[in-house]
């Protein structure tokens, strides 16, 4: 059993939830999709390839449950749908940033977080405890930028 499977079991048990076969299948699919930002329909399509008996309603309920217990983090972009990403550590659940291409829709994760000092200032100034943050940069990815320059 790997560390992430142990964390999965620990988080579900801590929340008082059982580890069902359906939850395990959905979790396994999500672990194979680390780094992606999938909406419930996309998760369902991947789950259906593994177990066609799992319905979309189960995927919606499970993603909501996984978010509640800290297995998934919901990310909202300007495309109107909730997307999810796997939380591998408590540090990751604090927040990381994204680059969004306005042309092709590509989402790139920014792993560096330079906002800790700013958060400390905000917490002191406003007597506010920050739990997480989200920052999105909108522009053009490398490929779309090159296409624009080349007139394609």
C-alpha positions in Angstrom: 0.0 0.0 0.0 1.5 3.4 -1.0 1.4 6.6 1.0 -1.4 8.1 -1.0 -3.7 5.0 -0.5 -3.0 5.3 3.3 -3.9 9.0 3.2 -7.1 8.1 1.2 -8.2 5.6 3.9 -7.2 7.8 6.7 -9.2 10.8 5.4 -12.3 8.8 4.7 -12.1 7.0 8.1 -11.6 10.3 9.9 -14.7 11.7 8.2 -16.6 8.6 9.3 -17.0 7.3 5.7 -16.5 3.7 4.5 -14.2 2.8 1.7 -16.5 1.3 -0.9 -15.4 -0.3 -4.1 -16.9 2.6 -6.1 -14.9 5.2 -4.1 -11.7 3.1 -4.5 -12.2 2.9 -8.3 -12.9 6.7 -8.5 -9.8 7.4 -6.3 -7.6 5.1 -8.4 -8.7 6.9 -11.6 -8.0 10.3 -10.0 -4.5 9.2 -8.9 -3.8 8.3 -12.5 -4.9 11.8 -13.5 -2.7 13.8 -11.1 -1.9 17.2 -12.5 -5.1 17.4 -14.6 -8.1 19.6 -13.8 -11.0 17.3 -14.5 -14.7 18.1 -14.3 -17.1 15.4 -13.0 -18.1 14.4 -16.5 -14.5 13.9 -17.5 -13.9 11.9 -14.3 -17.0 9.8 -15.1 -15.7 9.0 -18.6 -12.5 7.7 -17.2 -14.2 5.8 -14.4 -16.6 4.2 -16.9 -13.6 2.6 -18.7 -12.7 0.8 -15.5 -16.2 0.1 -14.1 -19.2 0.7 -16.3 -21.6 0.1 -13.4 -20.6 3.3 -11.7 -23.1 6.1 -12.6 -22.5 9.8 -13.1 -24.5 10.6 -9.9 -22.1 8.5 -7.9 -19.2 10.4 -9.4 -20.8 13.7 -8.5 -21.5 12.6 -4.9 -18.0 11.1 -4.6 -16.2 14.2 -5.9 -18.2 16.3 -3.4 -17.3 13.9 -0.6 -13.6 13.8 -1.6 -13.5 17.6 -1.6 -15.1 17.6 1.9 -12.5 15.3 3.4 -9.5 16.9 1.6 -8.8 14.4 -1.1 -9.8 16.8 -3.9 -9.7 20.5 -4.3 -12.3 22.3 -6.4 -10.9 24.8 -8.8 -13.2 27.3 -10.7 -12.0 28.7 -13.9 -14.0 30.9 -16.3 -15.4 28.0 -18.3 -18.4 27.7 -16.0 -17.7 24.3 -14.6 -16.1 23.0 -11.4 -12.9 21.2 -11.9 -11.1 19.0 -9.4 -7.4 18.3 -8.7 -6.0 15.7 -6.3 -4.5 17.1 -3.1 -1.3 15.2 -2.4 -0.2 17.1 0.7 -1.5 19.7 3.2 0.8 22.3 1.7 -0.8 21.7 -1.7 -4.3 22.3 -0.3 -3.2 25.8 0.8 -3.2 26.9 -2.8 -1.2 27.0 -5.9 -1.6 29.1 -9.0 -2.7 28.5 -12.6 -1.9 29.9 -16.0 -4.9 29.8 -18.4 -4.6 30.1 -22.1 -7.5 32.3 -23.4 -7.1 30.7 -26.9 -6.9 26.9 -26.4 -8.0 26.6 -22.8 -4.8 24.9 -21.7 -4.3 25.0 -17.9 -0.7 25.1 -16.5 0.0 24.7 -12.8 2.5 27.1 -11.3 4.3 25.3 -8.5 6.0 28.3 -6.9 4.1 30.3 -4.3 5.5 33.6 -3.4 2.4 34.9 -1.6 3.3 33.8 2.0 4.7 37.2 2.9 1.7 38.9 1.5 -0.6 36.6 3.4 1.2 37.4 6.6 0.7 41.1 6.0 -2.9 40.7 5.2 -3.5 38.5 8.3 -1.9 41.1 10.6 -3.5 44.2 9.0 -7.0 42.8 8.8 -6.9 40.3 11.8 -7.9 37.7 9.3 -6.9 34.0 9.3 -6.2 32.9 5.7 -6.8 29.2 5.0 -6.1 29.1 1.3 -5.9 31.3 -1.8 -6.3 31.1 -5.5 -4.6 33.0 -8.2 -5.1 32.7 -11.9 -3.2 34.4 -14.7 -4.9 34.7 -18.1 -3.0 34.9 -21.4 -1.6 32.8 -24.2 0.3 29.6 -23.8 3.6 29.1 -25.7 2.0 27.3 -28.7 -0.9 29.9 -29.1 1.6 32.7 -28.7 3.8 31.3 -31.5 0.7 30.7 -33.7 -0.3 34.3 -33.2 3.2 35.6 -34.1 3.3 33.4 -37.2 -0.1 34.5 -38.3 -1.6 31.0 -38.2 
